[in-house]
């Protein structure tokens, strides 16, 4: 009837451990699928974390003596009291898009990416606001469901524990470009989740993308498609969820100023090609949207920030996301081949434009399908049941950030 977890000190004190939420979630889920539901006796410091699992019975204890008294005692005073979660139900607070000056095209692309769950690459000179835009991106994503919040929190509890104050807050992970492959995908003994799993149901932001080791970037290819990562070691194997949304940023060349209005760049074409070539074609092919973030004129920088607030953008995103769920039960980026044929049918003019673009830009079949899914998202934002030529034209523009150079 009971499950026990915790670290027992020599004095009999119960000390907190990592992974309590993941353990409670897994055991409670197993009990709900045909098994018998059990109560959990845990250290008091872990009780609030474990109680995030709805309907789980949690009994916090400070010492082993209290646990013994709970089973031996016959009076209510000696029995442990059930813990109730005090997790906040308020909408999480994020940095606001209203702080960002200009960059209307980049904000539009981020709105489309948030609506359909699409991965995004921003290309532009230093100081144009790429990192600032990425930091505000979680604030316009659709609200997390209880199951999504539990999945995300359970993974995070395996590393450093989870605070109830972050309940339903989208994870935002931004590893440095010196991070190793193990840091990104996970590893160790016993295996622990890496950055891509800690970003589950949230954002993985990779700044200075070409500066990452190429072998490190290549490990992203499989989880971007499958949504999970399997770590195999001699002694054991672990499977971690990794359904993250990739947002990346890079400069267009080594000096960073290719295409800048002041004509500052002195990089040769060969140097530019070698720098951009650090990102492999297969990885670039898996990134749905690739946009340019240009430098702002000095007059715009001197003006007061008057951008649209995140709340207004998030409202449009949420309504368009609800259309996707009503139509197909999932976000547009997760559509399979057969589902794309069913839900992403362009009209005749749009289909002709797609054929022309595919021929001239030498797209792969994967790129073609990704453009179709982005066009479907743009149509959802416009409230259109059909994918028309303007929707496809906008989607095509989101695949050309590096080719224009």
N, C-alpha and C positions, 0 to 999 in steps of 0.2 A: 504493500500500500504506500510505501515511502521510497523516495530516492534521496541519497545523502551526497553532498559535495562540500569541500572546504579543506583548508589546511589546519591540522591540529598541532598546536604548539605543546611543548613539554609541560606548560602550566595548565593545560586543558582549555586554553583560549582557542576559539575558532577564527581563523584568519581568512581574508578574501582570496580568491583565486581568479585566474583569467578564464574566459570562455563559458561563464555561467549562463549567459543569455543564449548562446548557441546550444548548449546542452539542454537547457529547459525547453527551448523551442523545438528541438529535435525529438525529445522524449514526449512532449505534449502532443506533437503532431503524430507521432507513432501511436500514442494512446487513442487519439481521436479517429484513427483510421482502422479501428477494429479491436485494438488492445484495450487494456484497462487503465483509466486515468489514475495517476499517482500524485501524491503530495510531495513537495520538495522541502527538505530541511537544509538550510544554507546559512553561512555566516551573515550577520546582520548587514555588513557593508555591501554584500552582493544582492540583498533582497530587493532593493528598488529596481535594479537592473533586470532581475529575473521576472519581476512582477509586470514588466511590459508585455509579457505573453498573456494575452487576454484569457481569462477563465482558469489560468494556472493557479494551483493552491500552493502558496509560499508561506513557510513557517521560518522566520528568522530566529537565530539563537546566537548568544554571545559566547557560551562555554559548552563543553561536553556535558557538564553537570546539568545544565538546563535541558539538554536533549534527553538525558536519562530520566530526569524528573517528569518530562512530558509523557514518557511511556510507563513509568512506575506509579506516578501519582494518580489519585482518583478524584481530586478536587480541581475545580476550574482554575484556581490560583496557580497551580503548578504546571498547567498545560501551556504550550506555546500559542501565541496569538497569531492569527492569519494576517499577512501583510497586504495592504491595499496600495496600489500604485498612485503616485501623485504627479504623474507625467502631465505636462502642460498640453492642452488641446489648441492653443493659439497658433496661428500661422507663423512659421519661422521667420526670423528677420534676416534679410540679406542686404548687401550694398545695392544702391538704387541706380538705375540707368539714367535718371535725371541728372546725375553728376557728370555724365559724359557729354562733352561739347562736340557738336557736329557728328560726323560718321553715320549719316542716315542710311547709307547702303549697307554698312556693316551691321547696324542694328536690325535692319530688315532681314538680313541673312541669318542672324542669330535667332530672330523670331521664327523663321521658317524651320531652322534646325531644332529649336525647342519643341515646336509643334509635332514634328514627325520623328523626333529622336535621332536625327541625322548627325553623323560625324562631320567635323568642320576644321578646315585649315585656313588660317589668316596669314597673308603674306604682305609685308610692308616694312618701311624704314623704321629705325629705332624711334621711340617716343611718340608714336601715332595712336597709342591707346589700346594696343592688342591685349596686353595683360589686364588692363582695367576693364575692358569689355568682357573678357573671360571670367573675371572675378564676379561680375554681376549676372552672368548667365544663369546660375542656379536659381536666381530669384524669379525667373519667368517660366521655369519648367512647370508642368502640371503637378498638382499636389500629390504627395506620396499616399498610396493606400496603406492600410494597416499591415497587410502582408508584405508589401515592399519595404516598409519601415522596419519590420521585424527581420527580414532577410538581411538588410543592410546593417542593422545594429548587431545582429548575431555574428557577422563576419568581423566587425570592428571589435567585438568583445574578446575575440581570440588573441588580440595583440595587447592592447593597453587598457582594456575595460571600456565600458560605455556609460556615458552620463545621460540620465533621463532628460536633462535640459536640451539635448540635441535630438530629441524625438521628432521624427518626420522632417528632419533637416537633411537636404540632399548632401551627400558627401562631396567634398571638393578636394581632390588630391593633386598636388603640383610638385612632383619630384624634380630634383635638380638634374641637369643634363649629364652629370657625372655618375648617375645611378647605374648600378650593374643590372644584368639580366635577372639575377636572383632577387634583387630589391624590387624589381618591377613585377615579376610573375610569382614570386614566393619561393620558399625553400627552407633549408635548415633541417635539423633533426630534433624533435619531430617537425614535419613540414608546417610552416606558418604562411598565411596569405601575404601576398605582395601588394604593391600599389594598385594593380588593376583589379584585385579582389576587394581591397579597401574602398575602391571607388564604385563598388557594385551599387546599382540604381542611382548613381550620381555622375560626377564629372571627373574625368582624368585630363588634366591640362598639362601639355608638354610644351614648354617654352623653349625657344632656340632649338627647334626640331633637328636640323642637320648636325648640331653639335653632339647629339646622342650617338653612342657607338652604333654602327650599322647592325651588328648582331643583336643588340638590345632592342632596336626598333623592329627587327624581323620577328621577334617573339610575339608581337602584337597581332600578327596576321591571323592566327588561329582563333584567339578569343574574340576578336572583332567580328568574326563570322559566327562562332558557336555560342558565345556568351558564358563559357566556363573554361577553366584551365585544370589540367591534370598534372600533378607533380609526382614523379616517380623516383624513389630512392631504393637502395638495396634492401632496406628493412621494411619499408612500407610505401603505400601509395595514397595520395590525398587528392580529392577533387574539390575545387573551390569555385563558387560562382564568380563570374566576371562580366556581368551585363552592364558595362559602363558606356558613357557617351564620350567619345574622344573629341577634345578641342585642342588644336595645336597652333603654334605661332612660329613664324620664322622670318628672317630677313631675306630679301631677294638675291643677295650676293654677299661675299665675305665682308665688304666694308659696310653694307647695309643700305646704301643710298641709290641703288639702281632704280631708274625711273623717277627720282626725286625732282621736283620742280626747279630746284636750285642747281641741278646738273652737277652734283658733288661726286658722283661715282667715277672711279678711275680703274675699275676692274675690267680685265679683258674678257671677251666673249667665252674664251676657253675656260677661264677661271670661274665665270658665272655658271657655265654648264657643269663643271666639276663639282661646284658647291651644291647646286640643286640636285645633282646626280647622287648625292649622299643618301637621298630618300629613294628607295627602290621603286620601280614601276608597280610591282604587285601591291605594295603598301599604299602608294598614292592612289591606285585604282580602287582601294577599299574605303577611301575617304570620300564621303558623298559630296561635300561642298568645299570648294576652294575659292577663296575671295581675296581681293586686294584691299588693304586698308591704307589709304594714302595719307600723306602729311596734310594737316590743316593749314589754310592761309593764316597769317599772323592776325588779321582782323578778327577772325572767328575765335582765335585763342584768347583775345583780349575781351571778348564779350562775356557776359554772365551766362552760366550754364542754364539752358532753358529746355532741356530734352524732355521727352515723354517719360513719365514715371514708370517704374517696373510694374506697378499694380495694373496699369491700363494695358500694358503689353501682355501680362500674365492672364488677364481676363479673356483676351482674344485667343491666346494659345489654348486656354482651358476649353473654350467653346469648340474650337476646331478639333481638339483632341477627343472631345466627346463624340463628334461626328465619326471619327475613325473607329472608336470603340463600338458605336452603334452599328456601323457598317460591317466591320470585320473582326471586332473583338481584340484588336492589337494595334500598336503604333505602325505607321506606314513603313518605317525602316525595317521592320521585322517580317514584311510580306515575303512569301516564298514565290517561286516561279509561277506555279498555277494560280496563286492568289493575285499576282501582278496582272496576269492575263484577264482575270475576272474583274478586278477593281480599278485597274489603271488603264482603261481603254481611252486613248485620245481620239478626238474627232479627226476628220479627214485632213484638214489643213495642218493640225498639230502633228499628225503622223508623218506628213510629207516633210515638215520642218525637221523632225527627228531623224528621218532617213538621210536628209541632206547633211545634217550635222554629224551623224555617225560616219558617213563616207569621208567628209572633209577632215574631220578631227581624228580619224582612225581609232574610234572607240572599240573597246572590247565589249563582249556581251554583258559582262558585269557592269561596266560603266553605263551602258545603255539602260539596263534595268534600274540602276541607281538614279539616273536622270528622270526616269519615269516616276519613281517613287517620290522624288523631290517635287516634281510637277503635280503629283497627286496631293501632296501637302499644301502646295501653293493654292491649288483649287479649293481645298478644304478651308483655308484661311479666307478665301473669297466667297465661301458659301456656295460654290458651284458643284453640281453633281457630275459635270463633264469636264474633262481636261481639254482646254482650248489652246489655241496658238500662243496667246500671251503668257499662259502658265508655262508652257514648254520653253518659250524664248527666255523667260526669267531663269528657269532651271538650267538651261544651257550655259548661261552666263556664270553660274556658280561652279563650272568645271574648268575655267580657263585662266586661273590666277597665275600659274607658272608658264603656260604656253604663250601668253602675250609677250613674254620677254624674249 
